[in-house]
Amino acid sequence: MSKFYELTPLDKAGKPFPFSELKGKVVLIVNVASKCGFTPQYKELEELNKKYADQGLQVIGFPCNQFASQEPGSSEEIASFCSLNYGVTFPVLKKIDVNGDKADDVYKYLKGEKSGLLGLTRIKWNFEKFLVDKEGNVVERYSSIAKPASIAPKIEELLNANTVTKSFNAKFDDYKAYESSKYLLKNTYRYVEPIENGSFGKVTLAYNIHTKTKVAMKSIYKSNKELRLMALNEINHLKTLGRANANICQLNASLRMARTASSRASRQIASKRALSALANAARPVVSKQSMAPTAIRGVKSINFGGTEEIVHERADWPREKLLEYFKDDTFALIGYGSQGYGQGLNLRDNGLNVIIGVRKNGASWKAAIEDGWVPGENLFEVNEAINKGTYIMNLLSDAAQSETWNTIKPLITPGKTLYFSHGFSPVFKDLTHVEPPKDVDVILAAPKGSGRTVRTLFKEGRGINSSYAVWNDITGKAEEKAIALAVAIGSGYVYQTTFEREVNSDLYGERGCLMGGIHGMFLAQYEVLRENGHTPSEAFNETVEEATQSLYPLIGKYGMDYMYDACSTTARRGALDWYPRFKDALKPVFNELYESVKNGSETQRSLDFNGSPDYRENLEKELEIIRNMEIWKVGKEHIEASSLLNKQVS
């Protein structure tokens, strides 16, 4: 039994409130306060309580006065405030401490089970939230800025989750049929290489194996549909718990191996037109067991700031549609840096035929092998990969694209599609000498984030925002290709742009608010604070810590107005008075920056620096200067100190 059910806090009257009575319920626990910018969350908490209480949800509030003394009242005053202002009906218990030596046992347990940002366990502010499942497992921890309504989907998932039942275990033997199907699929794959090498004597045997597999799998699905759904629910539930059940892990592995073998066999056999019937026999097996139907809603036009923009969603291109659309294609991904890593792995996980082209035995070659790419199977030298590919995805660095273009261009023959994730090389072709061929489709999909972010969001079941563009449209399908490929690499939403707009906005943003500009503002504010006698820690907190950990997340999730509204009246007044002055002071610099981007000066600077033989040595010298700046040394020390403090108070 979970230790969660051994906890017994006190209610507002000082009487025991045993958690043992919460068995079988989903529990949402929140540290609350009456005079906080997040206090209006009481309304959404009550809405959750009313909506899901009958289904087994229990919301519990713990008043706490440890954060800016924003909960000074007595238990009776707090209860009256909640009832009169927000109609709260869920239990608001006795006021407690959530951090420090006097922290209540409930919060000692919750923090020990689920840490927060950067691995820190201490509660950072009012209205942090812990979600506990029906078995007493702490499955999620949400920050103060997470609106209660945003948690509803997870609550529903936990309310609907099945536990491992006797009926499931009793029927598990039925799934042994998967083992025989897996064996058949693996045997089919054994015959793929001889077939592709021209030995067609075993075609009939391979076809018969796939036919038998198809029949066997259809029979399993038809007779065990209910059990199959139960199994998948159980797998997802156990993942939520972070635990494992031997039977279900074995089942999940069997399903995954069968899907992989079938998918690989189907793709390779499909490359031989003479065996298309065999490929068609295998394909339904893959689609039925690994893909759920997805609604396609069509193109959406959204008004942004008075301008209508066309936005495409991942739902426009569900996985089964991507597999069908790209069934005869091979994606030759050239370069394995940040974007190559993220886009390549996402394409592979989406079931598409992707190969990597990099310099043999170089750093990227070794990194690709570590990520599961196999030399001679889906990892090749650049020229060989381009010859094999139908889509040539040029994801080399901007400088490397310029240096290698004379070698690559002759290999991009009619019928292939050339793909970029940045408009840099073709837009500034007079400087880069990258002039795309005029007889192939040339497209762009540009994720708005690093390749690591592209990969992380994909693995979390979300998707990054991306833009797409067309340079050449020879086939009349270039736009469709760009949108489909943008989704395939892991995009959730895809916006239309041009190569020129993409590169100008990208270079401008990186040098401005995204990196260079914000770094300059951090340094200027920090230096003024230090020059006026403030300690390093104080200067860092007021410049970086509070911005990145508290305020910027609010802007990103809810907007600038929400961030203003969540701050004190004094902070709001000062910010509203000063932001116009900062705008007026900075706009001339931003105008100068944009012109430098537009006229190619930034491109030339990038090519000169990044293309030099001692590029890495020079870059390391500049980064070392940043590492040794007091502000960032203090930042690292601050993280270490916070971690140590956290261990002491949790």
ROPA-343340 format. One line per 2 residues: number of its first residue (from 0); their letters; for each residue x, y, z of C-alpha. Coordinates in Angstrom, 1 decimal, decimal comma. Layout:
<nodes>
NUM	a	X Y Z; ... $
</nodes>
This chain:
<nodes>
0	ms	0,0 0,0 0,0; 1,3 3,5 -0,8 $
2	kf	2,6 5,6 2,1; 0,4 8,3 0,9 $
4	ye	-2,6 6,6 2,6; -0,7 6,6 5,9 $
6	lt	-0,7 10,4 6,1; -3,2 12,2 8,4 $
8	pl	-3,2 16,0 8,2; -5,6 18,1 10,3 $
10	dk	-8,7 19,8 9,0; -9,5 23,5 9,6 $
12	ag	-11,0 22,6 13,0; -7,9 20,6 14,0 $
14	kp	-9,5 17,2 13,6; -7,7 14,3 11,8 $
16	fp	-8,3 14,1 8,0; -7,0 10,6 7,2 $
18	fs	-5,8 10,1 3,6; -6,6 6,4 4,0 $
20	el	-10,2 7,4 3,1; -9,0 8,6 -0,3 $
22	kg	-8,2 5,2 -1,6; -9,4 4,7 -5,1 $
24	kv	-9,7 8,5 -5,7; -7,6 10,8 -7,8 $
26	vl	-6,3 13,6 -5,5; -5,2 17,1 -6,5 $
28	iv	-3,3 18,8 -3,6; -2,6 22,6 -3,7 $
30	nv	-0,9 25,0 -1,3; -3,2 28,0 -1,4 $
32	as	-3,2 31,7 -0,3; -5,8 34,4 -0,1 $
34	kc	-3,7 37,4 -1,1; -1,6 36,1 -4,0 $
36	gf	-1,7 36,9 -7,7; -2,7 33,3 -8,3 $
38	tp	-5,6 33,4 -5,8; -8,2 33,5 -8,7 $
40	qy	-7,1 29,9 -9,4; -9,6 29,0 -6,6 $
42	ke	-12,3 29,4 -9,2; -10,9 26,8 -11,6 $
44	le	-10,1 24,5 -8,7; -13,7 24,6 -7,7 $
46	el	-14,8 24,0 -11,3; -12,6 20,9 -11,4 $
48	nk	-14,1 19,8 -8,1; -17,7 20,1 -9,3 $
50	ky	-17,0 18,5 -12,7; -15,1 15,4 -11,5 $
52	ad	-16,1 14,9 -7,9; -18,7 12,3 -8,8 $
54	qg	-16,2 10,5 -10,9; -13,7 10,2 -8,1 $
56	lq	-11,7 13,4 -7,9; -10,8 15,0 -4,5 $
58	vi	-9,3 18,5 -4,5; -7,6 19,5 -1,2 $
60	gf	-6,2 22,9 -0,3; -3,5 23,5 2,2 $
62	pc	-3,2 27,2 3,3; 0,4 28,4 3,7 $
64	nq	1,8 31,8 4,8; 5,4 31,1 3,9 $
66	fa	5,4 33,1 0,6; 5,4 36,9 1,1 $
68	sq	2,9 36,4 4,0; 0,1 36,1 1,6 $
70	ep	-2,1 33,9 3,8; -2,2 35,7 7,2 $
72	gs	-5,7 34,7 8,2; -7,0 32,1 10,7 $
74	se	-8,5 28,9 9,5; -12,0 30,3 10,0 $
76	ei	-11,1 33,5 8,1; -9,6 31,5 5,2 $
78	as	-12,6 29,2 4,9; -15,0 32,2 4,9 $
80	fc	-12,9 34,0 2,2; -12,9 30,9 0,0 $
82	sl	-16,6 30,3 0,3; -17,7 33,9 -0,1 $
84	ny	-15,4 34,9 -3,0; -15,1 31,6 -5,0 $
86	gv	-17,8 29,3 -3,7; -15,2 26,7 -2,6 $
88	tf	-16,8 23,4 -1,5; -13,7 21,2 -1,5 $
90	pv	-11,8 20,8 1,8; -9,4 23,6 2,8 $
92	lk	-7,5 22,1 5,7; -5,4 23,6 8,5 $
94	ki	-2,7 26,1 7,7; 0,7 24,5 7,4 $
96	dv	4,3 25,1 6,4; 5,4 23,4 3,2 $
98	ng	9,1 24,1 3,4; 11,7 24,0 6,2 $
100	dk	12,1 22,1 9,4; 8,4 22,5 10,3 $
102	ad	7,1 21,4 6,9; 4,0 19,2 7,3 $
104	dv	4,5 15,5 6,7; 2,2 15,6 3,7 $
106	yk	4,5 18,0 1,9; 7,6 16,2 3,0 $
108	yl	6,2 13,1 1,3; 4,9 14,9 -1,8 $
110	kg	8,3 16,7 -2,4; 10,2 13,5 -1,9 $
112	ek	8,1 11,7 -4,5; 8,1 14,5 -7,2 $
114	sg	10,8 17,1 -7,6; 10,3 20,4 -9,3 $
116	ll	12,2 22,6 -11,8; 16,0 21,7 -12,0 $
118	gl	15,4 18,8 -9,7; 14,7 21,1 -6,7 $
120	tr	12,1 19,8 -4,3; 11,2 22,9 -2,3 $
122	ik	7,9 24,6 -3,0; 8,7 27,8 -4,9 $
124	wn	5,4 29,7 -4,5; 1,7 29,5 -3,7 $
126	fe	-0,6 27,3 -5,8; 1,9 24,6 -6,8 $
128	kf	-0,1 21,4 -7,5; 0,5 17,7 -6,9 $
130	lv	-1,6 15,1 -8,7; -2,0 11,6 -7,1 $
132	dk	-3,6 8,6 -8,8; -6,0 6,0 -7,5 $
134	eg	-3,2 3,9 -6,1; -1,6 6,7 -4,1 $
136	nv	1,2 7,4 -6,5; 2,3 11,0 -7,0 $
138	ve	2,3 11,2 -10,8; 2,6 14,9 -11,6 $
140	ry	3,8 18,2 -10,1; 2,7 21,5 -11,6 $
142	ss	4,1 25,0 -11,0; 2,1 27,9 -9,8 $
144	ia	1,6 29,2 -13,4; -0,2 26,0 -14,5 $
146	kp	-3,9 26,8 -14,6; -6,0 24,2 -13,0 $
148	as	-8,1 23,8 -16,2; -5,0 22,7 -18,1 $
150	ia	-4,7 19,7 -15,7; -8,2 18,4 -16,7 $
152	pk	-7,0 16,1 -19,4; -4,5 14,4 -17,1 $
154	ie	-7,2 14,1 -14,4; -9,6 12,4 -16,9 $
156	el	-6,8 10,0 -17,9; -6,2 9,0 -14,3 $
158	ln	-9,9 8,7 -13,6; -10,4 6,5 -16,6 $
160	an	-7,3 4,4 -16,1; -7,8 0,7 -15,4 $
162	tv	-5,8 -1,1 -12,9; -4,3 -4,5 -13,7 $
164	tk	-7,3 -6,7 -13,3; -7,7 -10,4 -13,0 $
166	sf	-9,6 -10,5 -16,2; -6,6 -9,1 -18,0 $
168	na	-4,2 -11,6 -16,4; -6,5 -14,4 -17,2 $
170	kf	-6,7 -13,5 -20,8; -3,0 -12,8 -21,2 $
172	dd	-2,3 -16,2 -22,7; -4,4 -15,2 -25,7 $
174	yk	-1,6 -12,8 -26,6; 0,9 -15,6 -27,1 $
176	ay	-0,5 -15,6 -30,6; 1,5 -12,5 -31,1 $
178	es	4,7 -14,5 -30,7; 3,9 -16,7 -33,6 $
180	sk	3,0 -13,6 -35,7; 6,3 -12,0 -34,7 $
182	yl	8,2 -15,1 -35,7; 6,5 -15,1 -39,2 $
184	lk	7,3 -11,4 -39,6; 10,9 -11,8 -38,7 $
186	nt	11,2 -14,7 -41,1; 9,8 -12,6 -43,9 $
188	yr	12,4 -10,0 -43,1; 15,1 -12,7 -43,5 $
190	yv	14,1 -13,1 -47,1; 14,2 -9,4 -48,0 $
192	ep	17,9 -9,2 -48,7; 18,1 -12,1 -51,1 $
194	ie	15,1 -10,7 -52,9; 16,7 -7,3 -53,3 $
196	ng	19,9 -8,8 -54,4; 18,2 -10,4 -57,4 $
198	sf	17,6 -13,9 -56,1; 13,8 -14,2 -56,7 $
200	gk	13,6 -17,9 -56,0; 12,2 -17,4 -52,5 $
202	vt	9,5 -14,8 -53,5; 6,7 -17,4 -53,2 $
204	la	7,9 -18,5 -49,7; 8,1 -14,9 -48,5 $
206	yn	4,7 -14,1 -49,9; 3,2 -17,1 -48,2 $
208	ih	4,7 -16,2 -44,9; 3,2 -12,7 -45,1 $
210	tk	-0,1 -14,1 -46,2; -0,2 -16,4 -43,2 $
212	tk	0,9 -13,5 -40,9; -1,9 -11,3 -42,3 $
214	va	-4,5 -14,0 -41,6; -3,1 -14,7 -38,1 $
216	mk	-3,0 -11,1 -37,1; -6,5 -10,4 -38,4 $
218	si	-7,8 -13,3 -36,4; -6,2 -12,0 -33,2 $
220	yk	-7,5 -8,5 -33,7; -11,0 -9,6 -34,4 $
222	sn	-11,3 -12,0 -31,5; -9,4 -9,9 -28,9 $
224	ke	-10,2 -6,3 -29,7; -11,5 -5,6 -26,2 $
226	lr	-8,5 -7,3 -24,6; -6,1 -5,4 -26,9 $
228	lm	-7,5 -2,0 -25,9; -7,3 -3,1 -22,2 $
230	al	-3,7 -4,0 -22,7; -2,8 -0,7 -24,3 $
232	ne	-4,6 1,1 -21,5; -2,6 -0,9 -18,9 $
234	in	0,7 -0,1 -20,7; -0,1 3,6 -20,6 $
236	hl	-1,2 3,5 -17,0; 2,0 1,7 -15,9 $
238	kt	4,1 4,3 -17,8; 2,2 7,0 -15,8 $
240	lg	3,1 5,3 -12,6; 6,7 4,9 -13,6 $
242	ra	6,5 1,2 -12,7; 6,5 -2,0 -14,7 $
244	na	4,6 -5,2 -14,8; 6,5 -8,1 -16,2 $
246	ni	3,6 -9,5 -18,3; 2,7 -6,1 -19,8 $
248	cq	6,4 -5,2 -20,5; 6,7 -8,5 -22,3 $
250	ln	3,6 -7,7 -24,3; 4,7 -4,2 -25,2 $
252	as	8,1 -5,5 -26,4; 6,4 -8,1 -28,5 $
254	lr	4,1 -5,6 -30,1; 7,0 -3,2 -30,7 $
256	ma	9,2 -5,8 -32,3; 6,4 -7,1 -34,5 $
258	rt	5,7 -3,6 -35,7; 9,3 -2,8 -36,4 $
260	as	9,9 -6,1 -38,3; 6,8 -5,7 -40,4 $
262	sr	7,4 -2,0 -41,1; 11,0 -2,6 -42,3 $
264	as	10,0 -5,6 -44,4; 7,2 -3,7 -46,0 $
266	rq	9,3 -0,7 -46,9; 12,2 -2,7 -48,4 $
268	ia	9,9 -5,0 -50,3; 7,9 -2,1 -51,6 $
270	sk	11,0 -0,7 -53,2; 10,8 -3,5 -55,8 $
272	ra	7,7 -2,9 -57,9; 7,5 -6,5 -58,9 $
274	ls	6,7 -7,3 -55,3; 4,1 -4,6 -54,7 $
276	al	1,4 -7,2 -54,0; 3,6 -8,6 -51,1 $
278	an	4,0 -5,1 -49,7; 0,3 -4,5 -49,9 $
280	aa	-0,3 -7,7 -47,9; 2,0 -6,5 -45,2 $
282	rp	1,0 -2,9 -44,9; -2,5 -3,4 -43,3 $
284	vv	-0,8 -5,3 -40,5; 1,3 -2,3 -39,6 $
286	sk	-1,6 0,2 -39,8; -4,0 -1,9 -37,7 $
288	qs	-1,8 -2,5 -34,8; 0,1 0,8 -34,5 $
290	ma	-2,1 3,5 -35,8; -5,4 4,9 -34,5 $
292	pt	-7,7 6,8 -36,9; -7,1 10,5 -36,8 $
294	ai	-9,6 13,1 -38,0; -8,4 15,4 -40,8 $
296	rg	-9,9 18,9 -40,3; -8,5 20,6 -43,4 $
298	vk	-6,7 24,0 -43,8; -7,4 26,6 -41,1 $
300	si	-7,1 30,3 -41,5; -6,3 32,2 -38,3 $
302	nf	-6,2 36,0 -37,7; -3,0 37,1 -36,1 $
304	gg	-2,9 40,8 -35,4; -5,4 41,6 -38,1 $
306	te	-3,6 39,4 -40,7; -5,1 36,2 -42,0 $
308	ei	-2,5 33,4 -41,9; -2,9 29,8 -43,1 $
310	vh	-2,0 27,3 -40,4; -1,7 23,5 -40,9 $
312	er	-1,9 21,1 -37,9; -0,4 17,7 -37,2 $
314	ad	-4,0 16,4 -37,4; -4,0 17,3 -41,1 $
316	wp	-1,3 14,6 -41,7; -1,9 11,6 -39,3 $
318	re	0,7 9,0 -39,3; -1,1 6,6 -41,6 $
320	kl	-1,4 9,4 -44,2; 2,3 10,2 -43,9 $
322	le	3,2 6,5 -44,4; 1,0 6,3 -47,5 $
324	yf	2,2 9,6 -48,9; 5,9 8,8 -48,5 $
326	kd	5,7 5,0 -49,0; 8,1 5,1 -52,0 $
328	dt	10,5 7,7 -50,7; 13,9 7,6 -48,9 $
330	fa	14,9 10,7 -46,9; 18,6 11,3 -47,2 $
332	li	19,5 13,5 -44,2; 22,8 15,2 -44,8 $
334	gy	24,5 16,3 -41,6; 23,9 15,1 -38,1 $
336	gs	24,1 18,2 -35,9; 21,3 19,6 -33,8 $
338	qg	18,6 19,6 -36,4; 19,9 16,4 -38,0 $
340	yg	19,6 14,6 -34,7; 16,1 15,7 -33,9 $
342	qg	14,5 15,5 -37,3; 16,2 12,2 -38,2 $
344	ln	15,1 10,4 -35,1; 11,6 11,8 -35,4 $
346	lr	11,3 10,7 -39,0; 12,6 7,2 -38,1 $
348	dn	10,1 6,9 -35,2; 7,3 7,9 -37,5 $
350	gl	8,1 4,8 -39,6; 9,5 6,6 -42,6 $
352	nv	12,6 5,4 -44,5; 15,4 7,7 -43,5 $
354	ii	19,1 7,4 -44,0; 22,0 9,6 -42,7 $
356	gv	24,8 10,9 -44,8; 27,9 12,2 -43,0 $
358	rk	31,7 11,9 -43,2; 32,8 8,4 -42,3 $
360	ng	34,4 8,0 -38,9; 33,9 11,7 -38,1 $
362	as	32,3 13,0 -34,9; 28,8 13,0 -36,5 $
364	wk	29,3 9,4 -37,8; 30,1 8,3 -34,3 $
366	aa	27,2 10,2 -32,8; 24,8 8,7 -35,3 $
368	ie	25,9 5,2 -34,4; 25,4 5,9 -30,7 $
370	dg	21,8 6,9 -31,6; 21,2 3,6 -33,3 $
372	wv	22,0 4,3 -37,0; 23,7 1,4 -38,6 $
374	pg	26,6 1,7 -41,2; 25,6 0,2 -44,5 $
376	en	22,0 0,0 -43,5; 20,8 3,6 -42,8 $
378	lf	24,2 5,3 -42,3; 26,3 6,2 -45,3 $
380	ev	28,9 8,7 -46,6; 27,3 11,8 -48,0 $
382	ne	27,5 11,0 -51,8; 26,1 7,5 -51,3 $
384	ai	23,3 8,8 -49,2; 22,3 11,4 -51,8 $
386	nk	22,3 8,9 -54,5; 20,0 6,6 -52,5 $
388	gt	17,6 9,4 -51,5; 14,5 10,8 -53,1 $
390	yi	14,4 13,7 -50,6; 17,8 15,4 -50,0 $
392	mn	17,6 17,1 -46,6; 20,5 19,5 -46,4 $
394	ll	21,0 20,0 -42,7; 24,7 20,8 -42,7 $
396	sd	25,8 24,0 -41,0; 25,4 27,1 -43,1 $
398	aa	29,2 27,3 -43,6; 29,4 23,7 -44,5 $
400	qs	26,6 24,0 -47,0; 28,6 26,6 -48,8 $
402	et	31,8 24,6 -48,7; 30,3 21,4 -50,0 $
404	wn	27,8 22,7 -52,5; 29,9 22,1 -55,6 $
406	ti	30,2 18,5 -54,7; 26,5 18,0 -53,7 $
408	kp	24,7 19,9 -56,4; 25,5 17,5 -59,4 $
410	li	24,0 14,6 -57,3; 20,6 16,3 -56,9 $
412	tp	19,1 15,0 -60,1; 15,6 15,5 -61,6 $
414	gk	13,0 13,6 -59,6; 14,6 14,3 -56,3 $
416	tl	13,4 17,0 -53,8; 15,8 19,3 -52,1 $
418	yf	15,0 20,3 -48,5; 16,4 23,0 -46,2 $
420	sh	15,5 24,0 -42,6; 17,0 27,4 -43,0 $
422	gf	16,8 29,9 -45,9; 20,3 31,1 -45,3 $
424	sp	22,1 29,4 -48,2; 19,7 29,9 -51,1 $
426	vf	18,6 33,4 -50,1; 22,2 34,7 -49,9 $
428	kd	23,4 32,6 -52,8; 25,6 35,4 -54,0 $
430	lt	27,7 35,0 -50,9; 27,2 31,2 -50,2 $
432	hv	27,3 30,1 -53,9; 24,4 27,7 -53,1 $
434	ep	22,2 28,1 -56,2; 19,5 25,4 -56,0 $
436	pk	18,9 23,4 -59,2; 16,1 24,7 -61,3 $
438	dv	14,7 21,3 -62,3; 13,8 19,9 -58,8 $
440	dv	11,3 20,9 -56,1; 13,0 22,9 -53,4 $
442	il	11,2 23,3 -50,1; 11,8 24,4 -46,5 $
444	aa	10,5 23,4 -43,1; 12,0 25,5 -40,3 $
446	pk	11,4 24,4 -36,7; 11,2 27,3 -34,2 $
448	gs	13,7 25,7 -31,8; 16,8 23,6 -31,5 $
450	gr	17,0 20,1 -32,7; 17,0 18,9 -29,1 $
452	tv	13,7 20,7 -28,5; 12,3 19,2 -31,7 $
454	rt	13,1 15,8 -30,4; 12,0 16,4 -26,8 $
456	lf	8,5 17,8 -27,8; 8,0 14,8 -30,2 $
458	ke	8,8 12,3 -27,5; 6,4 14,1 -25,1 $
460	gr	3,6 13,7 -27,7; 3,6 17,4 -28,4 $
462	gi	5,0 19,2 -31,4; 7,2 22,3 -32,2 $
464	ns	5,9 25,2 -34,2; 7,5 25,4 -37,7 $
466	sy	7,3 27,5 -40,8; 7,3 26,2 -44,4 $
468	av	8,2 27,7 -47,8; 8,6 26,8 -51,4 $
470	wn	11,6 27,9 -53,6; 10,9 25,8 -56,7 $
472	di	7,7 24,0 -57,6; 8,4 21,7 -60,6 $
474	tg	5,9 19,0 -59,8; 3,0 21,2 -58,6 $
476	ka	3,2 19,3 -55,3; 6,1 21,2 -53,6 $
478	ee	3,8 23,0 -51,0; 2,1 19,7 -50,1 $
480	ka	5,5 18,0 -49,7; 6,8 20,8 -47,4 $
482	ia	3,8 20,7 -45,2; 3,8 16,9 -44,9 $
484	la	7,5 16,7 -44,2; 7,2 19,5 -41,6 $
486	va	4,7 17,3 -39,7; 6,8 14,2 -40,2 $
488	ig	9,8 15,8 -38,5; 7,7 16,6 -35,4 $
490	sg	5,8 19,8 -36,0; 2,5 20,5 -34,2 $
492	yv	1,6 23,6 -36,2; 3,0 24,7 -39,5 $
494	yq	2,9 28,3 -40,8; 3,4 29,6 -44,3 $
496	tt	6,4 31,9 -45,0; 9,0 32,5 -47,7 $
498	fe	12,7 31,6 -47,7; 13,5 35,3 -47,4 $
500	re	11,2 36,0 -44,5; 12,4 32,9 -42,7 $
502	vn	16,1 33,7 -42,8; 15,7 37,4 -42,1 $
504	sd	13,5 36,9 -39,1; 15,7 34,0 -37,8 $
506	ly	19,0 35,9 -38,0; 17,4 39,0 -36,6 $
508	ge	15,7 37,2 -33,7; 18,9 35,3 -32,7 $
510	rg	20,9 38,4 -32,6; 18,2 40,3 -30,8 $
512	cl	15,7 39,3 -28,1; 16,4 35,5 -28,3 $
514	mg	20,1 35,6 -27,6; 22,4 38,6 -28,2 $
516	gi	20,0 41,3 -27,2; 18,8 39,7 -24,0 $
518	hg	22,4 38,8 -23,0; 23,4 42,4 -23,4 $
520	mf	20,5 43,6 -21,3; 21,3 41,0 -18,6 $
522	la	24,9 42,2 -18,5; 24,0 45,9 -18,4 $
524	qy	21,5 45,5 -15,5; 23,8 43,2 -13,5 $
526	ev	26,8 45,6 -13,9; 24,8 48,6 -12,7 $
528	lr	23,5 46,7 -9,6; 27,1 45,6 -8,8 $
530	en	28,4 49,1 -9,3; 25,9 50,4 -6,8 $
532	gh	26,9 48,0 -4,0; 24,5 45,0 -4,5 $
534	tp	25,9 41,6 -3,8; 26,5 39,2 -6,7 $
536	se	23,7 36,9 -5,5; 21,3 39,7 -5,2 $
538	af	22,2 41,1 -8,6; 21,8 37,7 -10,2 $
540	ne	18,5 37,1 -8,6; 17,0 40,4 -9,7 $
542	tv	18,4 40,1 -13,2; 18,3 36,4 -14,3 $
544	ee	16,7 34,2 -11,7; 13,4 35,9 -11,3 $
546	at	13,1 36,6 -15,0; 13,8 33,1 -16,3 $
548	qs	12,2 31,1 -13,5; 9,2 33,2 -12,6 $
550	ly	8,2 35,9 -15,1; 9,2 34,6 -18,6 $
552	pl	7,3 31,4 -18,2; 4,2 33,4 -17,4 $
554	ig	4,6 35,4 -20,6; 5,2 32,3 -22,7 $
556	ky	2,2 30,5 -21,3; -0,4 33,2 -20,7 $
558	gm	0,8 36,5 -22,3; 2,4 39,8 -21,2 $
560	dy	-0,8 41,2 -19,7; -1,2 38,1 -17,5 $
562	my	2,4 38,5 -16,2; 1,8 42,1 -15,3 $
564	da	-1,4 41,2 -13,6; 0,3 38,5 -11,5 $
566	cs	2,9 41,0 -10,1; 2,6 43,5 -7,3 $
568	tt	1,0 46,9 -7,9; 4,4 48,6 -7,4 $
570	ar	6,1 46,3 -10,0; 3,3 46,8 -12,5 $
572	rg	3,5 50,6 -12,2; 7,2 50,7 -12,7 $
574	al	7,2 48,4 -15,7; 4,4 50,2 -17,4 $
576	dw	6,3 53,5 -17,0; 9,6 52,3 -18,2 $
578	yp	9,0 49,9 -21,1; 8,3 52,8 -23,5 $
580	rf	11,7 54,3 -22,7; 13,4 51,0 -23,3 $
582	kd	11,6 50,6 -26,6; 12,6 54,1 -27,7 $
584	al	16,2 53,5 -26,7; 16,5 50,1 -28,3 $
586	kp	14,6 50,5 -31,6; 17,4 52,3 -33,4 $
588	vf	19,7 49,4 -32,5; 17,2 46,9 -33,8 $
590	ne	16,7 48,9 -37,0; 20,5 48,8 -37,5 $
592	ly	20,5 45,0 -36,8; 17,7 44,3 -39,3 $
594	es	19,5 46,2 -42,1; 22,7 44,3 -41,3 $
596	vk	20,7 41,1 -41,7; 18,9 42,1 -44,9 $
598	ng	22,0 43,5 -46,7; 23,9 40,3 -46,1 $
600	se	26,5 41,7 -43,7; 25,5 39,2 -41,0 $
602	tq	25,7 36,4 -43,6; 29,2 37,4 -44,7 $
604	rs	30,3 37,6 -41,1; 29,0 34,2 -40,3 $
606	ld	30,6 32,6 -43,4; 33,9 34,2 -42,7 $
608	fn	34,0 33,2 -39,0; 32,4 29,8 -39,2 $
610	gs	34,3 28,8 -42,3; 37,8 29,5 -41,0 $
612	pd	40,1 26,5 -40,2; 40,4 27,6 -36,6 $
614	yr	36,7 28,2 -36,1; 36,3 25,9 -33,1 $
616	en	39,3 27,3 -31,3; 38,2 30,9 -31,8 $
618	le	34,6 30,0 -30,7; 35,9 28,4 -27,5 $
620	ke	37,9 31,5 -26,7; 34,7 33,6 -26,9 $
622	le	32,7 31,2 -24,9; 35,4 31,0 -22,2 $
624	ii	35,1 34,8 -21,8; 31,3 34,3 -21,1 $
626	rn	32,0 31,4 -18,7; 34,3 33,6 -16,7 $
628	me	31,9 36,5 -16,4; 30,9 37,1 -12,8 $
630	iw	27,2 37,0 -13,6; 27,3 33,5 -15,1 $
632	kv	29,8 32,1 -12,5; 27,4 33,4 -9,8 $
634	gk	24,5 31,7 -11,7; 26,2 28,3 -11,6 $
636	eh	27,1 28,8 -7,9; 23,5 29,8 -7,3 $
638	ie	22,2 26,6 -8,7; 24,6 24,5 -6,6 $
640	as	23,6 26,5 -3,5; 19,9 26,1 -4,2 $
642	sl	20,4 22,4 -4,6; 22,2 22,1 -1,3 $
644	ln	19,6 24,3 0,5; 16,9 22,2 -1,0 $
646	kq	18,3 19,0 0,5; 18,5 20,7 3,9 $
648	vs	14,9 22,0 4,0; 13,0 19,3 2,1 $
</nodes>
